[in-house]
Amino acid sequence: MSWLRALLIFFACLGIFALGVFTFAVREAERLEVASGQGVYPGSRLPPGDALASPTPAAGSDGVVGGIRYTVLERLDPEPAGSIPVSAGARRVALLLRLEAETAAVTYNFALLRLRGSDGVDYTWVRTAQEPPLRQGTLRPGESVTGWVAFELPRAVEPAALLLGSGTRAVIVLDVR
């Protein structure tokens, strides 16, 4: 093996390592945002009670973002713990969602979903004890997928809105109050 090839392999490995560190840093920032209640990204925290206007019932409510219709079929609040422990002072809220491709092929990913609480904080997903969990994939027009996604909230905080994305790039999908 020539030194040039070894150098090329070294820089490729270094690039993969840097990508991993960056991914970890972004995920850790999101975790700290939820744990501290302070927004890491500008605009990610709303004043209490200002999350959304015009409350609607969670079951049956829907919204369309990026060619996908998101529908809440059921809400468990609190979700039974099952084999997955819940942090002290918190409860887990689970949503049974149906995602349907409207007009074009679309990709979906449960990891992009956030739940905005009544305190204005955006909470990231946690493992759900319900089956089937919502995963990731591709839907062709007219196809749909159904699955559970869960979020851990402090006991005093009520769910307000389902969001897609994080920080300033987050888009409110629907009201879940």
Stockholm file with secondary structure:
# STOCKHOLM 1.0

chainA/1-177         MSWLRALLIFFACLGIFALGVFTFAVREAERLEVASGQGVYPGSRLPPGDALASPTPAAGSDGVVGGIRYTVLERLDPEPAGSIPVSAGARRVALLLRLEAETAAVTYNFALLRLRGSDGVDYTWVRTAQEPPLRQGTLRPGESVTGWVAFELPRAVEPAALLLGSGTRAVIVLDVR
#=GR chainA/1-177 SS CCHHHHHHHHHHHHHHHHHHHHHHHHHHHHHHHHHHSSCSSTTCCCCTTCSCSSCCCSTTCEEEETTEEEEEEEEESSCCCTTSCCCTTEEEEEEEEEEEECSSCEEEEGGGEEEEETTSCEEEEECCSSSSBCCEEEECTTCEEEEEEEEEEETTCCEEEEEESCGGGCEEEEECC
#=GC SS_cons         CCHHHHHHHHHHHHHHHHHHHHHHHHHHHHHHHHHHSSCSSTTCCCCTTCSCSSCCCSTTCEEEETTEEEEEEEEESSCCCTTSCCCTTEEEEEEEEEEEECSSCEEEEGGGEEEEETTSCEEEEECCSSSSBCCEEEECTTCEEEEEEEEEEETTCCEEEEEESCGGGCEEEEECC
//
